[in-house]
Amino acid sequence: MIQVTGLEKRFGNGRGIFDLNFQVKQGEVYGYLGPNGAGKSTTIRHLMGFLKPSRGHARIGGLDCWRDAAEVQKKVGYLPGEIAFLDGINGAEFLDLLAGMRGLKSKARREELIERFQFDSKTPIRKMSKGMKQKVGLVAAFMHDPAVLILDEPTSGLDPLMQKLFVELLLEEKEKGTTILISSHMFQEIERTADRVGIIKDGVLIAEENVHDLQARQKRIIEVTLASAAEADRLAQSGLAVADRHGNRVGIAVQGEYQHLFQTLGGYAITGVDVRTLDLEELFMHYYDRNDHMGGKEGVR
Ligand SMILES: Nc1ncnc2c1ncn2[C@@H]1O[C@H](COP(=O)(O)OP(=O)(O)OP(=O)(O)O)[C@@H](O)[C@H]1O
């Protein structure tokens, strides 16, 4: 449904995107990840027909995103990274304007979305907080039930409750067969929704991964607390795959094979057990310089 072929944009300063190639199949959710300034928004602006490629093509549903920009923009639900609103109007008027441009008659879906995101659409846009503007942007992107959604950092500015709601909405869209490209710094949101992820750095697509494969390869760490340091020493030398060790605690990495682990643990004085899952962020970290990592579970920038 989305096809990017040899896409290139060279800005005067030598930055840009270079020979990008990827596809998003109908009904697939593609997570587009990358550190600050990697080229995510530039790619997305090409997909929306706002930028002319220096080389190559971006296509959506067979349409050329630059040549057929007007048609593409009608077809796609788009949430920009930074929304430029008209200042003199309120949220409802802004949505009316977009609905008019798209020839959308029914307000049913829009009202349902406003109800879910819980905001007063009559508030003047200049008085809205960042999060509230983001909600208006999301309603604008989803309200015409588009076959393709392109979302540039959709949860920025949303509080955790609204982020959760957004993920639910995205999963519903996925269920309906909507094709979705979502750029994000939030690994967890990508992990819960995406089928595949592409990682862009310095304008180059450096990796593509199938999220379901990654999840199947995901390891768990069983953290065992032992009655004494001597017991912990003994367990550390038992031949199990020891991932880490802190005092009386020994972390053991497992991937599907639990029988041997529990048989072995039977011979030890254990006072506690905890299970930790290595999340995809940890698996992805090797694609980034450590310096790019802002820390925490939230981002990769
Ligand atoms: N119009 C422009 N002229 C010159 N350079 C530009 C222009 N637009 C973007 N760039 C540069 O191209 C690079 C990619 O920018 P882009 O906004 O696509 O990154 P991004 O991955 O979306 O980053 P962020 O996470 O910060 O939004 C950056 O170095 C940026 O400074």
The ligand as an SDF file (V2000), in Angstrom:
LIG
                    3D

 31 33  0  0  0  0  0  0  0  0999 V2000
   14.0510   22.2030    4.8470 N   0  0  0  0  0  0  0  0  0  0  0  0
   15.2110   21.7610    5.3390 C   0  0  0  0  0  0  0  0  0  0  0  0
   16.3870   22.3450    4.9860 N   0  0  0  0  0  0  0  0  0  0  0  0
   17.5560   21.8830    5.4630 C   0  0  0  0  0  0  0  0  0  0  0  0
   17.6860   20.8360    6.3110 N   0  0  0  0  0  0  0  0  0  0  0  0
   16.5680   20.2210    6.6990 C   0  0  0  0  0  0  0  0  0  0  0  0
   15.2660   20.6500    6.2410 C   0  0  0  0  0  0  0  0  0  0  0  0
   14.3320   19.8260    6.7960 N   0  0  0  0  0  0  0  0  0  0  0  0
   15.0140   18.9400    7.5740 C   0  0  0  0  0  0  0  0  0  0  0  0
   16.3460   19.1690    7.5110 N   0  0  0  0  0  0  0  0  0  0  0  0
   17.4080   18.3900    8.1800 C   0  0  0  0  0  0  0  0  0  0  0  0
   17.2790   17.0320    7.7810 O   0  0  0  0  0  0  0  0  0  0  0  0
   17.5010   16.1630    8.8910 C   0  0  0  0  0  0  0  0  0  0  0  0
   16.2780   15.2780    9.1280 C   0  0  0  0  0  0  0  0  0  0  0  0
   15.2280   16.0340    9.7100 O   0  0  0  0  0  0  0  0  0  0  0  0
   13.8190   15.4190   10.1250 P   0  0  0  0  0  0  0  0  0  0  0  0
   12.9640   16.5450   10.6270 O   0  0  0  0  0  0  0  0  0  0  0  0
   13.2880   14.6160    9.0150 O   0  0  0  0  0  0  0  0  0  0  0  0
   14.2190   14.4630   11.3270 O   0  0  0  0  0  0  0  0  0  0  0  0
   13.3050   13.6000   12.3190 P   0  0  0  0  0  0  0  0  0  0  0  0
   13.8180   12.2200   12.2600 O   0  0  0  0  0  0  0  0  0  0  0  0
   11.8730   13.8240   12.0220 O   0  0  0  0  0  0  0  0  0  0  0  0
   13.7060   14.2270   13.7060 O   0  0  0  0  0  0  0  0  0  0  0  0
   12.8440   14.5910   15.0270 P   0  0  0  0  0  0  0  0  0  0  0  0
   12.7680   13.3420   15.8100 O   0  0  0  0  0  0  0  0  0  0  0  0
   13.7060   15.6080   15.6810 O   0  0  0  0  0  0  0  0  0  0  0  0
   11.5250   15.1220   14.5840 O   0  0  0  0  0  0  0  0  0  0  0  0
   17.8270   17.0640   10.0700 C   0  0  0  0  0  0  0  0  0  0  0  0
   19.2200   17.1440   10.1770 O   0  0  0  0  0  0  0  0  0  0  0  0
   17.2360   18.3960    9.6950 C   0  0  0  0  0  0  0  0  0  0  0  0
   17.9620   19.4530   10.2780 O   0  0  0  0  0  0  0  0  0  0  0  0
  1  2  1  0
  2  3  1  0
  2  7  2  0
  3  4  2  0
  4  5  1  0
  5  6  2  0
  6  7  1  0
  6 10  1  0
  7  8  1  0
  8  9  2  0
  9 10  1  0
 10 11  1  0
 11 12  1  0
 11 30  1  0
 12 13  1  0
 13 14  1  0
 13 28  1  0
 14 15  1  0
 15 16  1  0
 16 17  2  0
 16 18  1  0
 16 19  1  0
 19 20  1  0
 20 21  2  0
 20 22  1  0
 20 23  1  0
 23 24  1  0
 24 25  2  0
 24 26  1  0
 24 27  1  0
 28 29  1  0
 28 30  1  0
 30 31  1  0
M  END
$$$$
